[in-house]
Amino acid sequence: MPIKKENYYLIKRHFYRILGFRCGICGKYGDENGKYIDENGNIQIMEFDHIIPNGIPRHDVSRSKREWDWFKSYEENNLQLACKICNIKKSDKI
């Protein structure tokens, strides 16, 4: 059964809070909804990043499976927040 959209956002905010509202790579802070201002003055949203990639493309996963993966990855100390720039730079190295 799919997760309701409002519950999905509650879970996202929970993870923003427990992960400290900041990019695990550069330390940039976001708000309680994961929003931050980038270098160009644009509003961006922190992304959930697997420290060790799990190899599953985001577009191939439903919201409920994605949330399950966040919980599992957090338990394994394999989840951090990343700003858009850091996440792109990290992806380019892999």
PDB file of N, CA, C and O in Angstrom:
ATOM      1  N   MET A   1       0.844  -1.178   0.000  1.00  0.00           N
ATOM      2  CA  MET A   1       0.000   0.000   0.000  1.00  0.00           C
ATOM      3  C   MET A   1       0.887   1.239   0.000  1.00  0.00           C
ATOM      4  O   MET A   1       1.809   1.336   0.810  1.00  0.00           O
ATOM      5  N   PRO A   2       0.623   2.184  -0.895  1.00  0.00           N
ATOM      6  CA  PRO A   2       1.452   3.389  -0.948  1.00  0.00           C
ATOM      7  C   PRO A   2       1.271   4.276   0.293  1.00  0.00           C
ATOM      8  O   PRO A   2       0.217   4.287   0.929  1.00  0.00           O
ATOM      9  N   ILE A   3       2.306   4.993   0.599  1.00  0.00           N
ATOM     10  CA  ILE A   3       2.278   5.917   1.735  1.00  0.00           C
ATOM     11  C   ILE A   3       1.640   7.220   1.294  1.00  0.00           C
ATOM     12  O   ILE A   3       1.865   7.686   0.177  1.00  0.00           O
ATOM     13  N   LYS A   4       0.842   7.808   2.178  1.00  0.00           N
ATOM     14  CA  LYS A   4       0.224   9.091   1.867  1.00  0.00           C
ATOM     15  C   LYS A   4       1.303  10.161   1.745  1.00  0.00           C
ATOM     16  O   LYS A   4       2.315  10.133   2.445  1.00  0.00           O
ATOM     17  N   LYS A   5       1.062  11.093   0.847  1.00  0.00           N
ATOM     18  CA  LYS A   5       2.039  12.155   0.573  1.00  0.00           C
ATOM     19  C   LYS A   5       2.397  12.933   1.836  1.00  0.00           C
ATOM     20  O   LYS A   5       3.570  13.234   2.057  1.00  0.00           O
ATOM     21  N   GLU A   6       1.398  13.269   2.677  1.00  0.00           N
ATOM     22  CA  GLU A   6       1.687  14.034   3.889  1.00  0.00           C
ATOM     23  C   GLU A   6       2.543  13.240   4.877  1.00  0.00           C
ATOM     24  O   GLU A   6       3.356  13.824   5.594  1.00  0.00           O
ATOM     25  N   ASN A   7       2.371  11.922   4.923  1.00  0.00           N
ATOM     26  CA  ASN A   7       3.209  11.094   5.791  1.00  0.00           C
ATOM     27  C   ASN A   7       4.638  11.010   5.260  1.00  0.00           C
ATOM     28  O   ASN A   7       5.599  10.973   6.028  1.00  0.00           O
ATOM     29  N   TYR A   8       4.758  10.981   3.947  1.00  0.00           N
ATOM     30  CA  TYR A   8       6.078  10.971   3.319  1.00  0.00           C
ATOM     31  C   TYR A   8       6.865  12.213   3.740  1.00  0.00           C
ATOM     32  O   TYR A   8       8.045  12.118   4.080  1.00  0.00           O
ATOM     33  N   TYR A   9       6.210  13.381   3.718  1.00  0.00           N
ATOM     34  CA  TYR A   9       6.894  14.620   4.101  1.00  0.00           C
ATOM     35  C   TYR A   9       7.200  14.668   5.589  1.00  0.00           C
ATOM     36  O   TYR A   9       8.205  15.258   5.986  1.00  0.00           O
ATOM     37  N   LEU A  10       6.361  14.064   6.422  1.00  0.00           N
ATOM     38  CA  LEU A  10       6.661  13.976   7.857  1.00  0.00           C
ATOM     39  C   LEU A  10       7.912  13.131   8.093  1.00  0.00           C
ATOM     40  O   LEU A  10       8.761  13.477   8.914  1.00  0.00           O
ATOM     41  N   ILE A  11       8.013  12.027   7.368  1.00  0.00           N
ATOM     42  CA  ILE A  11       9.181  11.158   7.515  1.00  0.00           C
ATOM     43  C   ILE A  11      10.435  11.868   7.016  1.00  0.00           C
ATOM     44  O   ILE A  11      11.492  11.768   7.638  1.00  0.00           O
ATOM     45  N   LYS A  12      10.326  12.584   5.898  1.00  0.00           N
ATOM     46  CA  LYS A  12      11.475  13.348   5.400  1.00  0.00           C
ATOM     47  C   LYS A  12      11.945  14.357   6.444  1.00  0.00           C
ATOM     48  O   LYS A  12      13.143  14.472   6.704  1.00  0.00           O
ATOM     49  N   ARG A  13      10.997  15.094   7.045  1.00  0.00           N
ATOM     50  CA  ARG A  13      11.372  16.085   8.064  1.00  0.00           C
ATOM     51  C   ARG A  13      12.020  15.416   9.267  1.00  0.00           C
ATOM     52  O   ARG A  13      12.936  15.971   9.875  1.00  0.00           O
ATOM     53  N   HIS A  14      11.546  14.226   9.608  1.00  0.00           N
ATOM     54  CA  HIS A  14      12.149  13.468  10.714  1.00  0.00           C
ATOM     55  C   HIS A  14      13.626  13.196  10.403  1.00  0.00           C
ATOM     56  O   HIS A  14      14.489  13.385  11.260  1.00  0.00           O
ATOM     57  N   PHE A  15      13.908  12.757   9.190  1.00  0.00           N
ATOM     58  CA  PHE A  15      15.297  12.472   8.826  1.00  0.00           C
ATOM     59  C   PHE A  15      16.135  13.736   8.717  1.00  0.00           C
ATOM     60  O   PHE A  15      17.316  13.716   9.062  1.00  0.00           O
ATOM     61  N   TYR A  16      15.555  14.834   8.245  1.00  0.00           N
ATOM     62  CA  TYR A  16      16.312  16.094   8.246  1.00  0.00           C
ATOM     63  C   TYR A  16      16.741  16.424   9.672  1.00  0.00           C
ATOM     64  O   TYR A  16      17.874  16.841   9.911  1.00  0.00           O
ATOM     65  N   ARG A  17      15.823  16.231  10.614  1.00  0.00           N
ATOM     66  CA  ARG A  17      16.107  16.555  12.017  1.00  0.00           C
ATOM     67  C   ARG A  17      17.196  15.633  12.585  1.00  0.00           C
ATOM     68  O   ARG A  17      18.167  16.116  13.169  1.00  0.00           O
ATOM     69  N   ILE A  18      17.044  14.322  12.421  1.00  0.00           N
ATOM     70  CA  ILE A  18      18.021  13.418  13.037  1.00  0.00           C
ATOM     71  C   ILE A  18      19.381  13.467  12.341  1.00  0.00           C
ATOM     72  O   ILE A  18      20.395  13.093  12.930  1.00  0.00           O
ATOM     73  N   LEU A  19      19.403  13.926  11.091  1.00  0.00           N
ATOM     74  CA  LEU A  19      20.674  14.065  10.383  1.00  0.00           C
ATOM     75  C   LEU A  19      21.276  15.461  10.544  1.00  0.00           C
ATOM     76  O   LEU A  19      22.315  15.763   9.956  1.00  0.00           O
ATOM     77  N   GLY A  20      20.624  16.312  11.339  1.00  0.00           N
ATOM     78  CA  GLY A  20      21.206  17.592  11.714  1.00  0.00           C
ATOM     79  C   GLY A  20      20.973  18.759  10.778  1.00  0.00           C
ATOM     80  O   GLY A  20      21.615  19.797  10.939  1.00  0.00           O
ATOM     81  N   PHE A  21      20.081  18.635   9.806  1.00  0.00           N
ATOM     82  CA  PHE A  21      19.732  19.731   8.887  1.00  0.00           C
ATOM     83  C   PHE A  21      20.922  20.223   8.060  1.00  0.00           C
ATOM     84  O   PHE A  21      20.842  21.313   7.494  1.00  0.00           O
ATOM     85  N   ARG A  22      22.015  19.473   7.966  1.00  0.00           N
ATOM     86  CA  ARG A  22      23.185  20.001   7.262  1.00  0.00           C
ATOM     87  C   ARG A  22      23.785  18.964   6.326  1.00  0.00           C
ATOM     88  O   ARG A  22      23.634  17.757   6.510  1.00  0.00           O
ATOM     89  N   CYS A  23      24.463  19.477   5.329  1.00  0.00           N
ATOM     90  CA  CYS A  23      25.172  18.630   4.369  1.00  0.00           C
ATOM     91  C   CYS A  23      26.301  17.912   5.096  1.00  0.00           C
ATOM     92  O   CYS A  23      27.110  18.544   5.774  1.00  0.00           O
ATOM     93  N   GLY A  24      26.353  16.606   4.955  1.00  0.00           N
ATOM     94  CA  GLY A  24      27.394  15.815   5.592  1.00  0.00           C
ATOM     95  C   GLY A  24      28.753  15.967   4.934  1.00  0.00           C
ATOM     96  O   GLY A  24      29.748  15.448   5.441  1.00  0.00           O
ATOM     97  N   ILE A  25      28.808  16.672   3.812  1.00  0.00           N
ATOM     98  CA  ILE A  25      30.070  16.841   3.089  1.00  0.00           C
ATOM     99  C   ILE A  25      30.650  18.232   3.309  1.00  0.00           C
ATOM    100  O   ILE A  25      31.803  18.358   3.719  1.00  0.00           O
ATOM    101  N   CYS A  26      29.864  19.288   3.041  1.00  0.00           N
ATOM    102  CA  CYS A  26      30.397  20.656   3.174  1.00  0.00           C
ATOM    103  C   CYS A  26      29.894  21.380   4.422  1.00  0.00           C
ATOM    104  O   CYS A  26      30.446  22.419   4.787  1.00  0.00           O
ATOM    105  N   GLY A  27      28.862  20.856   5.082  1.00  0.00           N
ATOM    106  CA  GLY A  27      28.355  21.463   6.309  1.00  0.00           C
ATOM    107  C   GLY A  27      27.286  22.530   6.116  1.00  0.00           C
ATOM    108  O   GLY A  27      26.860  23.148   7.091  1.00  0.00           O
ATOM    109  N   LYS A  28      26.843  22.763   4.888  1.00  0.00           N
ATOM    110  CA  LYS A  28      25.807  23.766   4.624  1.00  0.00           C
ATOM    111  C   LYS A  28      24.515  23.365   5.346  1.00  0.00           C
ATOM    112  O   LYS A  28      24.116  22.201   5.322  1.00  0.00           O
ATOM    113  N   TYR A  29      23.866  24.351   5.991  1.00  0.00           N
ATOM    114  CA  TYR A  29      22.647  24.086   6.750  1.00  0.00           C
ATOM    115  C   TYR A  29      21.390  24.341   5.936  1.00  0.00           C
ATOM    116  O   TYR A  29      21.337  25.244   5.100  1.00  0.00           O
ATOM    117  N   GLY A  30      20.368  23.511   6.206  1.00  0.00           N
ATOM    118  CA  GLY A  30      19.044  23.704   5.651  1.00  0.00           C
ATOM    119  C   GLY A  30      18.056  23.936   6.777  1.00  0.00           C
ATOM    120  O   GLY A  30      18.415  23.868   7.953  1.00  0.00           O
ATOM    121  N   ASP A  31      16.809  24.211   6.414  1.00  0.00           N
ATOM    122  CA  ASP A  31      15.781  24.396   7.437  1.00  0.00           C
ATOM    123  C   ASP A  31      15.096  23.068   7.747  1.00  0.00           C
ATOM    124  O   ASP A  31      15.547  22.012   7.303  1.00  0.00           O
ATOM    125  N   GLU A  32      13.996  23.127   8.518  1.00  0.00           N
ATOM    126  CA  GLU A  32      13.313  21.897   8.933  1.00  0.00           C
ATOM    127  C   GLU A  32      12.685  21.139   7.769  1.00  0.00           C
ATOM    128  O   GLU A  32      12.303  19.979   7.924  1.00  0.00           O
ATOM    129  N   ASN A  33      12.573  21.774   6.614  1.00  0.00           N
ATOM    130  CA  ASN A  33      12.070  21.111   5.413  1.00  0.00           C
ATOM    131  C   ASN A  33      13.189  20.778   4.433  1.00  0.00           C
ATOM    132  O   ASN A  33      12.933  20.390   3.293  1.00  0.00           O
ATOM    133  N   GLY A  34      14.420  20.932   4.880  1.00  0.00           N
ATOM    134  CA  GLY A  34      15.566  20.622   4.036  1.00  0.00           C
ATOM    135  C   GLY A  34      15.911  21.688   3.017  1.00  0.00           C
ATOM    136  O   GLY A  34      16.757  21.458   2.153  1.00  0.00           O
ATOM    137  N   LYS A  35      15.272  22.857   3.096  1.00  0.00           N
ATOM    138  CA  LYS A  35      15.531  23.913   2.118  1.00  0.00           C
ATOM    139  C   LYS A  35      16.721  24.763   2.538  1.00  0.00           C
ATOM    140  O   LYS A  35      16.928  25.031   3.722  1.00  0.00           O
ATOM    141  N   TYR A  36      17.493  25.179   1.550  1.00  0.00           N
ATOM    142  CA  TYR A  36      18.625  26.076   1.767  1.00  0.00           C
ATOM    143  C   TYR A  36      18.798  26.953   0.540  1.00  0.00           C
ATOM    144  O   TYR A  36      18.240  26.673  -0.521  1.00  0.00           O
ATOM    145  N   ILE A  37      19.571  28.010   0.691  1.00  0.00           N
ATOM    146  CA  ILE A  37      19.845  28.926  -0.429  1.00  0.00           C
ATOM    147  C   ILE A  37      21.223  28.571  -1.003  1.00  0.00           C
ATOM    148  O   ILE A  37      22.214  28.526  -0.274  1.00  0.00           O
ATOM    149  N   ASP A  38      21.274  28.322  -2.310  1.00  0.00           N
ATOM    150  CA  ASP A  38      22.553  27.977  -2.928  1.00  0.00           C
ATOM    151  C   ASP A  38      23.361  29.243  -3.240  1.00  0.00           C
ATOM    152  O   ASP A  38      22.942  30.354  -2.917  1.00  0.00           O
ATOM    153  N   GLU A  39      24.508  29.059  -3.864  1.00  0.00           N
ATOM    154  CA  GLU A  39      25.427  30.156  -4.158  1.00  0.00           C
ATOM    155  C   GLU A  39      24.833  31.193  -5.106  1.00  0.00           C
ATOM    156  O   GLU A  39      25.270  32.344  -5.126  1.00  0.00           O
ATOM    157  N   ASN A  40      23.841  30.788  -5.886  1.00  0.00           N
ATOM    158  CA  ASN A  40      23.206  31.697  -6.844  1.00  0.00           C
ATOM    159  C   ASN A  40      21.929  32.337  -6.291  1.00  0.00           C
ATOM    160  O   ASN A  40      21.220  33.039  -7.014  1.00  0.00           O
ATOM    161  N   GLY A  41      21.638  32.093  -5.013  1.00  0.00           N
ATOM    162  CA  GLY A  41      20.446  32.658  -4.396  1.00  0.00           C
ATOM    163  C   GLY A  41      19.171  31.867  -4.646  1.00  0.00           C
ATOM    164  O   GLY A  41      18.076  32.340  -4.345  1.00  0.00           O
ATOM    165  N   ASN A  42      19.308  30.666  -5.195  1.00  0.00           N
ATOM    166  CA  ASN A  42      18.144  29.820  -5.471  1.00  0.00           C
ATOM    167  C   ASN A  42      17.840  28.919  -4.280  1.00  0.00           C
ATOM    168  O   ASN A  42      18.747  28.490  -3.566  1.00  0.00           O
ATOM    169  N   ILE A  43      16.559  28.638  -4.073  1.00  0.00           N
ATOM    170  CA  ILE A  43      16.166  27.710  -3.019  1.00  0.00           C
ATOM    171  C   ILE A  43      16.356  26.291  -3.533  1.00  0.00           C
ATOM    172  O   ILE A  43      15.863  25.933  -4.602  1.00  0.00           O
ATOM    173  N   GLN A  44      17.071  25.494  -2.765  1.00  0.00           N
ATOM    174  CA  GLN A  44      17.317  24.090  -3.092  1.00  0.00           C
ATOM    175  C   GLN A  44      16.854  23.233  -1.913  1.00  0.00           C
ATOM    176  O   GLN A  44      16.563  23.760  -0.839  1.00  0.00           O
ATOM    177  N   ILE A  45      16.787  21.927  -2.108  1.00  0.00           N
ATOM    178  CA  ILE A  45      16.404  21.009  -1.040  1.00  0.00           C
ATOM    179  C   ILE A  45      17.523  20.002  -0.839  1.00  0.00           C
ATOM    180  O   ILE A  45      18.039  19.427  -1.797  1.00  0.00           O
ATOM    181  N   MET A  46      17.894  19.794   0.433  1.00  0.00           N
ATOM    182  CA  MET A  46      18.905  18.796   0.767  1.00  0.00           C
ATOM    183  C   MET A  46      18.461  17.429   0.231  1.00  0.00           C
ATOM    184  O   MET A  46      17.275  17.099   0.237  1.00  0.00           O
ATOM    185  N   GLU A  47      19.420  16.662  -0.221  1.00  0.00           N
ATOM    186  CA  GLU A  47      19.146  15.342  -0.764  1.00  0.00           C
ATOM    187  C   GLU A  47      19.661  14.289   0.204  1.00  0.00           C
ATOM    188  O   GLU A  47      20.653  14.502   0.901  1.00  0.00           O
ATOM    189  N   PHE A  48      18.980  13.152   0.240  1.00  0.00           N
ATOM    190  CA  PHE A  48      19.450  12.048   1.057  1.00  0.00           C
ATOM    191  C   PHE A  48      20.510  11.312   0.258  1.00  0.00           C
ATOM    192  O   PHE A  48      20.299  10.952  -0.900  1.00  0.00           O
ATOM    193  N   ASP A  49      21.646  11.095   0.890  1.00  0.00           N
ATOM    194  CA  ASP A  49      22.800  10.519   0.207  1.00  0.00           C
ATOM    195  C   ASP A  49      23.261   9.281   0.954  1.00  0.00           C
ATOM    196  O   ASP A  49      23.433   9.300   2.172  1.00  0.00           O
ATOM    197  N   HIS A  50      23.458   8.206   0.205  1.00  0.00           N
ATOM    198  CA  HIS A  50      24.060   7.010   0.783  1.00  0.00           C
ATOM    199  C   HIS A  50      25.573   7.225   0.770  1.00  0.00           C
ATOM    200  O   HIS A  50      26.161   7.474  -0.283  1.00  0.00           O
ATOM    201  N   ILE A  51      26.185   7.130   1.921  1.00  0.00           N
ATOM    202  CA  ILE A  51      27.628   7.326   2.029  1.00  0.00           C
ATOM    203  C   ILE A  51      28.333   6.309   1.133  1.00  0.00           C
ATOM    204  O   ILE A  51      29.228   6.660   0.364  1.00  0.00           O
ATOM    205  N   ILE A  52      27.924   5.064   1.241  1.00  0.00           N
ATOM    206  CA  ILE A  52      28.358   4.027   0.304  1.00  0.00           C
ATOM    207  C   ILE A  52      27.155   3.770  -0.596  1.00  0.00           C
ATOM    208  O   ILE A  52      26.137   3.268  -0.120  1.00  0.00           O
ATOM    209  N   PRO A  53      27.245   4.101  -1.887  1.00  0.00           N
ATOM    210  CA  PRO A  53      26.084   3.998  -2.777  1.00  0.00           C
ATOM    211  C   PRO A  53      25.448   2.609  -2.779  1.00  0.00           C
ATOM    212  O   PRO A  53      26.135   1.589  -2.725  1.00  0.00           O
ATOM    213  N   ASN A  54      24.106   2.602  -2.843  1.00  0.00           N
ATOM    214  CA  ASN A  54      23.405   1.318  -2.883  1.00  0.00           C
ATOM    215  C   ASN A  54      23.110   0.874  -4.315  1.00  0.00           C
ATOM    216  O   ASN A  54      22.631  -0.240  -4.529  1.00  0.00           O
ATOM    217  N   GLY A  55      23.387   1.724  -5.285  1.00  0.00           N
ATOM    218  CA  GLY A  55      23.248   1.355  -6.692  1.00  0.00           C
ATOM    219  C   GLY A  55      21.824   1.342  -7.225  1.00  0.00           C
ATOM    220  O   GLY A  55      21.586   0.887  -8.344  1.00  0.00           O
ATOM    221  N   ILE A  56      20.868   1.840  -6.431  1.00  0.00           N
ATOM    222  CA  ILE A  56      19.480   1.864  -6.882  1.00  0.00           C
ATOM    223  C   ILE A  56      19.124   3.281  -7.330  1.00  0.00           C
ATOM    224  O   ILE A  56      19.116   4.200  -6.511  1.00  0.00           O
ATOM    225  N   PRO A  57      18.827   3.473  -8.628  1.00  0.00           N
ATOM    226  CA  PRO A  57      18.431   4.802  -9.088  1.00  0.00           C
ATOM    227  C   PRO A  57      17.132   5.246  -8.423  1.00  0.00           C
ATOM    228  O   PRO A  57      16.195   4.457  -8.302  1.00  0.00           O
ATOM    229  N   ARG A  58      17.072   6.491  -7.996  1.00  0.00           N
ATOM    230  CA  ARG A  58      15.917   6.994  -7.255  1.00  0.00           C
ATOM    231  C   ARG A  58      14.619   6.850  -8.036  1.00  0.00           C
ATOM    232  O   ARG A  58      13.584   6.517  -7.458  1.00  0.00           O
ATOM    233  N   HIS A  59      14.659   7.095  -9.332  1.00  0.00           N
ATOM    234  CA  HIS A  59      13.430   7.039 -10.122  1.00  0.00           C
ATOM    235  C   HIS A  59      12.867   5.626 -10.250  1.00  0.00           C
ATOM    236  O   HIS A  59      11.734   5.452 -10.698  1.00  0.00           O
ATOM    237  N   ASP A  60      13.649   4.610  -9.861  1.00  0.00           N
ATOM    238  CA  ASP A  60      13.195   3.219  -9.930  1.00  0.00           C
ATOM    239  C   ASP A  60      12.542   2.745  -8.638  1.00  0.00           C
ATOM    240  O   ASP A  60      12.175   1.575  -8.524  1.00  0.00           O
ATOM    241  N   VAL A  61      12.394   3.647  -7.654  1.00  0.00           N
ATOM    242  CA  VAL A  61      11.927   3.229  -6.335  1.00  0.00           C
ATOM    243  C   VAL A  61      10.688   4.029  -5.937  1.00  0.00           C
ATOM    244  O   VAL A  61      10.650   5.249  -6.104  1.00  0.00           O
ATOM    245  N   SER A  62       9.680   3.338  -5.412  1.00  0.00           N
ATOM    246  CA  SER A  62       8.477   4.018  -4.930  1.00  0.00           C
ATOM    247  C   SER A  62       8.790   4.776  -3.641  1.00  0.00           C
ATOM    248  O   SER A  62       9.823   4.542  -3.014  1.00  0.00           O
ATOM    249  N   ARG A  63       7.897   5.684  -3.247  1.00  0.00           N
ATOM    250  CA  ARG A  63       8.110   6.450  -2.015  1.00  0.00           C
ATOM    251  C   ARG A  63       8.228   5.540  -0.808  1.00  0.00           C
ATOM    252  O   ARG A  63       9.102   5.751   0.033  1.00  0.00           O
ATOM    253  N   SER A  64       7.370   4.529  -0.699  1.00  0.00           N
ATOM    254  CA  SER A  64       7.413   3.659   0.482  1.00  0.00           C
ATOM    255  C   SER A  64       8.708   2.851   0.522  1.00  0.00           C
ATOM    256  O   SER A  64       9.269   2.654   1.600  1.00  0.00           O
ATOM    257  N   LYS A  65       9.193   2.382  -0.619  1.00  0.00           N
ATOM    258  CA  LYS A  65      10.466   1.653  -0.645  1.00  0.00           C
ATOM    259  C   LYS A  65      11.629   2.586  -0.338  1.00  0.00           C
ATOM    260  O   LYS A  65      12.594   2.191   0.316  1.00  0.00           O
ATOM    261  N   ARG A  66      11.535   3.825  -0.812  1.00  0.00           N
ATOM    262  CA  ARG A  66      12.578   4.813  -0.542  1.00  0.00           C
ATOM    263  C   ARG A  66      12.667   5.083   0.958  1.00  0.00           C
ATOM    264  O   ARG A  66      13.762   5.138   1.518  1.00  0.00           O
ATOM    265  N   GLU A  67      11.511   5.251   1.610  1.00  0.00           N
ATOM    266  CA  GLU A  67      11.499   5.489   3.057  1.00  0.00           C
ATOM    267  C   GLU A  67      12.074   4.300   3.810  1.00  0.00           C
ATOM    268  O   GLU A  67      12.858   4.473   4.744  1.00  0.00           O
ATOM    269  N   TRP A  68      11.692   3.104   3.412  1.00  0.00           N
ATOM    270  CA  TRP A  68      12.240   1.909   4.053  1.00  0.00           C
ATOM    271  C   TRP A  68      13.763   1.906   3.918  1.00  0.00           C
ATOM    272  O   TRP A  68      14.475   1.577   4.867  1.00  0.00           O
ATOM    273  N   ASP A  69      14.251   2.269   2.748  1.00  0.00           N
ATOM    274  CA  ASP A  69      15.695   2.313   2.528  1.00  0.00           C
ATOM    275  C   ASP A  69      16.357   3.355   3.424  1.00  0.00           C
ATOM    276  O   ASP A  69      17.460   3.123   3.919  1.00  0.00           O
ATOM    277  N   TRP A  70      15.700   4.508   3.645  1.00  0.00           N
ATOM    278  CA  TRP A  70      16.269   5.527   4.537  1.00  0.00           C
ATOM    279  C   TRP A  70      16.445   4.967   5.939  1.00  0.00           C
ATOM    280  O   TRP A  70      17.499   5.135   6.551  1.00  0.00           O
ATOM    281  N   PHE A  71      15.405   4.295   6.453  1.00  0.00           N
ATOM    282  CA  PHE A  71      15.497   3.725   7.796  1.00  0.00           C
ATOM    283  C   PHE A  71      16.614   2.690   7.871  1.00  0.00           C
ATOM    284  O   PHE A  71      17.422   2.703   8.800  1.00  0.00           O
ATOM    285  N   LYS A  72      16.654   1.803   6.896  1.00  0.00           N
ATOM    286  CA  LYS A  72      17.685   0.752   6.860  1.00  0.00           C
ATOM    287  C   LYS A  72      19.074   1.365   6.765  1.00  0.00           C
ATOM    288  O   LYS A  72      19.979   0.972   7.500  1.00  0.00           O
ATOM    289  N   SER A  73      19.246   2.323   5.867  1.00  0.00           N
ATOM    290  CA  SER A  73      20.555   2.951   5.690  1.00  0.00           C
ATOM    291  C   SER A  73      20.970   3.735   6.924  1.00  0.00           C
ATOM    292  O   SER A  73      22.147   3.747   7.285  1.00  0.00           O
ATOM    293  N   TYR A  74      20.015   4.392   7.574  1.00  0.00           N
ATOM    294  CA  TYR A  74      20.330   5.129   8.804  1.00  0.00           C
ATOM    295  C   TYR A  74      20.806   4.170   9.884  1.00  0.00           C
ATOM    296  O   TYR A  74      21.781   4.452  10.580  1.00  0.00           O
ATOM    297  N   GLU A  75      20.128   3.041  10.027  1.00  0.00           N
ATOM    298  CA  GLU A  75      20.534   2.023  11.015  1.00  0.00           C
ATOM    299  C   GLU A  75      21.951   1.520  10.731  1.00  0.00           C
ATOM    300  O   GLU A  75      22.684   1.173  11.658  1.00  0.00           O
ATOM    301  N   GLU A  76      22.333   1.481   9.469  1.00  0.00           N
ATOM    302  CA  GLU A  76      23.659   0.997   9.067  1.00  0.00           C
ATOM    303  C   GLU A  76      24.693   2.117   9.007  1.00  0.00           C
ATOM    304  O   GLU A  76      25.806   1.909   8.523  1.00  0.00           O
ATOM    305  N   ASN A  77      24.328   3.320   9.505  1.00  0.00           N
ATOM    306  CA  ASN A  77      25.214   4.497   9.441  1.00  0.00           C
ATOM    307  C   ASN A  77      25.669   4.784   8.019  1.00  0.00           C
ATOM    308  O   ASN A  77      26.825   5.136   7.783  1.00  0.00           O
ATOM    309  N   ASN A  78      24.748   4.631   7.078  1.00  0.00           N
ATOM    310  CA  ASN A  78      25.071   4.840   5.671  1.00  0.00           C
ATOM    311  C   ASN A  78      24.184   5.907   5.037  1.00  0.00           C
ATOM    312  O   ASN A  78      23.954   5.879   3.828  1.00  0.00           O
ATOM    313  N   LEU A  79      23.683   6.849   5.841  1.00  0.00           N
ATOM    314  CA  LEU A  79      22.809   7.881   5.312  1.00  0.00           C
ATOM    315  C   LEU A  79      23.257   9.241   5.817  1.00  0.00           C
ATOM    316  O   LEU A  79      23.545   9.409   7.002  1.00  0.00           O
ATOM    317  N   GLN A  80      23.315  10.203   4.924  1.00  0.00           N
ATOM    318  CA  GLN A  80      23.635  11.578   5.285  1.00  0.00           C
ATOM    319  C   GLN A  80      22.849  12.504   4.373  1.00  0.00           C
ATOM    320  O   GLN A  80      22.319  12.078   3.347  1.00  0.00           O
ATOM    321  N   LEU A  81      22.779  13.762   4.749  1.00  0.00           N
ATOM    322  CA  LEU A  81      22.215  14.770   3.866  1.00  0.00           C
ATOM    323  C   LEU A  81      23.338  15.327   3.009  1.00  0.00           C
ATOM    324  O   LEU A  81      24.492  15.381   3.435  1.00  0.00           O
ATOM    325  N   ALA A  82      22.995  15.736   1.812  1.00  0.00           N
ATOM    326  CA  ALA A  82      23.975  16.368   0.931  1.00  0.00           C
ATOM    327  C   ALA A  82      23.286  17.491   0.173  1.00  0.00           C
ATOM    328  O   ALA A  82      22.171  17.330  -0.325  1.00  0.00           O
ATOM    329  N   CYS A  83      23.966  18.633   0.092  1.00  0.00           N
ATOM    330  CA  CYS A  83      23.432  19.709  -0.746  1.00  0.00           C
ATOM    331  C   CYS A  83      23.578  19.248  -2.202  1.00  0.00           C
ATOM    332  O   CYS A  83      24.312  18.305  -2.496  1.00  0.00           O
ATOM    333  N   LYS A  84      22.888  19.909  -3.077  1.00  0.00           N
ATOM    334  CA  LYS A  84      22.858  19.495  -4.484  1.00  0.00           C
ATOM    335  C   LYS A  84      24.260  19.455  -5.099  1.00  0.00           C
ATOM    336  O   LYS A  84      24.612  18.498  -5.789  1.00  0.00           O
ATOM    337  N   ILE A  85      25.052  20.493  -4.846  1.00  0.00           N
ATOM    338  CA  ILE A  85      26.405  20.568  -5.430  1.00  0.00           C
ATOM    339  C   ILE A  85      27.273  19.407  -4.944  1.00  0.00           C
ATOM    340  O   ILE A  85      27.928  18.740  -5.744  1.00  0.00           O
ATOM    341  N   CYS A  86      27.275  19.168  -3.627  1.00  0.00           N
ATOM    342  CA  CYS A  86      28.103  18.079  -3.083  1.00  0.00           C
ATOM    343  C   CYS A  86      27.633  16.725  -3.591  1.00  0.00           C
ATOM    344  O   CYS A  86      28.450  15.851  -3.878  1.00  0.00           O
ATOM    345  N   ASN A  87      26.320  16.546  -3.704  1.00  0.00           N
ATOM    346  CA  ASN A  87      25.811  15.265  -4.177  1.00  0.00           C
ATOM    347  C   ASN A  87      26.206  15.030  -5.629  1.00  0.00           C
ATOM    348  O   ASN A  87      26.543  13.907  -6.005  1.00  0.00           O
ATOM    349  N   ILE A  88      26.168  16.081  -6.453  1.00  0.00           N
ATOM    350  CA  ILE A  88      26.601  15.960  -7.844  1.00  0.00           C
ATOM    351  C   ILE A  88      28.088  15.657  -7.916  1.00  0.00           C
ATOM    352  O   ILE A  88      28.508  14.772  -8.661  1.00  0.00           O
ATOM    353  N   LYS A  89      28.893  16.392  -7.139  1.00  0.00           N
ATOM    354  CA  LYS A  89      30.344  16.154  -7.148  1.00  0.00           C
ATOM    355  C   LYS A  89      30.655  14.729  -6.710  1.00  0.00           C
ATOM    356  O   LYS A  89      31.514  14.069  -7.295  1.00  0.00           O
ATOM    357  N   LYS A  90      29.962  14.255  -5.686  1.00  0.00           N
ATOM    358  CA  LYS A  90      30.188  12.888  -5.196  1.00  0.00           C
ATOM    359  C   LYS A  90      29.812  11.881  -6.258  1.00  0.00           C
ATOM    360  O   LYS A  90      30.535  10.908  -6.474  1.00  0.00           O
ATOM    361  N   SER A  91      28.693  12.098  -6.923  1.00  0.00           N
ATOM    362  CA  SER A  91      28.239  11.172  -7.970  1.00  0.00           C
ATOM    363  C   SER A  91      29.221  11.110  -9.124  1.00  0.00           C
ATOM    364  O   SER A  91      29.411  10.052  -9.724  1.00  0.00           O
ATOM    365  N   ASP A  92      29.848  12.237  -9.440  1.00  0.00           N
ATOM    366  CA  ASP A  92      30.817  12.284 -10.543  1.00  0.00           C
ATOM    367  C   ASP A  92      32.058  11.452 -10.244  1.00  0.00           C
ATOM    368  O   ASP A  92      32.724  10.986 -11.169  1.00  0.00           O
ATOM    369  N   LYS A  93      32.380  11.257  -8.963  1.00  0.00           N
ATOM    370  CA  LYS A  93      33.584  10.505  -8.605  1.00  0.00           C
ATOM    371  C   LYS A  93      33.364   9.001  -8.648  1.00  0.00           C
ATOM    372  O   LYS A  93      34.322   8.229  -8.703  1.00  0.00           O
ATOM    373  N   ILE A  94      32.111   8.589  -8.623  1.00  0.00           N
ATOM    374  CA  ILE A  94      31.816   7.155  -8.553  1.00  0.00           C
ATOM    375  C   ILE A  94      31.719   6.561  -9.928  1.00  0.00           C
ATOM    376  O   ILE A  94      31.476   5.362 -10.067  1.00  0.00           O
TER     377      ILE A  94
END
